[in-house]
Amino acid sequence: MATLEDFHTLAQEVRNWGRWGDDDELGTLNFITPEIVRDAAKLVRTGKQFALGIDFSSGGPQGAFEFRTNPIHTMTVDGGDAETLLQYTQDWPRNTMATQLAELFPGPFRFNDDMIVMPLQAATQWDALSHVYYDEKLYNGFPADSVTSRGAFYCGIDKVDVKGITSRGILLDAVAHRRKERFVPLGDPILPHELDEMADAQGVEVRSGDIILLNTGWAGEYKRTRDRSFFTAGLDWTCARWLHEHEIAAIAADHLQVEDIQVAVEGTICPMHMLCLRDMGLMLGEYWDLEALSADCADDGVYEFMLVAPPLRVTGAVGSPINPIAIK
């Protein structure tokens, strides 16, 4: 097992603080240039689209943590409200909402409304750079206490909007690489050299500004079993060096945290989260459904595509739900 000294050594090696200026809050998204976006658009040849988001519902994968639950979806106006309000509004003289709705219903017009209450990282998501920190510092040296009860003043997900997240996407299929039938079992983290081996086997070149999508088979297995406690193998924490050397813009996986869930550095957890988000400024995507995309890539042998994955512009948020689209 690695030590905290090993961790700090790698952190110094991959740290991008000041690389794009002292006020930078975008991190490795800076690798996505207009030319890269233009070239990504050229990858669209058939027009096939793959929605990579999982359902935001009560049947979602959250629930293991008290602080992060599945979405609560509720109706605020439904089909039964029209006739009820018309019949009983006179008995609710102080209910201004009922009165207002009843005034809209006398004619043929009807409508339904709903709302959702959810953690912003409840299902398919991006982690903002302000999501993880250590030693009281965020990415680029911004103070950790700048994330307050009002939100993240620095490195919030809303800062991404000026850049957007559209680039060349590459699928790296760990299931096929390890010759597994459905998923990569927990207990054997994916090592940096395997990322190169996957790319070589799939005939795809990894380039600066790419967004890597890692298929471990988790999404397909979860849809079959609905087992929230199920884990697949993830990236070894030293893959942070590989991501840094290849100038990857962002990385997403089909499971909980991209990196392997097992403790790899003595005295801490989630070392790759710290290296990516806090030191490199590299956003992580979690719970992406890569099942259909990986099947199509295996079928046609094309593992590159245009990826469009913008977050919601929630001011000061440290993460965002998304429904990313891969277009081939």
Buried (B, 14 or more C-beta within 10 A) or exposed (E): EBEEEBBBEBBEEBBBBEEBEEEBBBBBBBBBEEEBBEBBEEBEEEEBBBEBBBBBBEEBBBBEEEEBBBBEEEEEBEEEBBEBBBEEBEEEEEBEEBBEBBEEBEEEEEEEEEEEEBBBBBBBBBBBBBBBBBEEBBBBEBEBEBBEEEBBBBBBBBBBEEBBBBBBBBBBBBBBBBEBEEBBEBEEBBBBEBBBEBBEEBEBEBBBBBBBBBBBBBBBBBEEEEEBEBBBBBBBBBBBBBBBEBBBBBBBBBBBBBBBBBBBBEEBEBBBBBBBBBBBBBBBBBBBBBBBBBEBBBEEEBBBBBBBBBBBBBEBBBBBBBBBBBBB
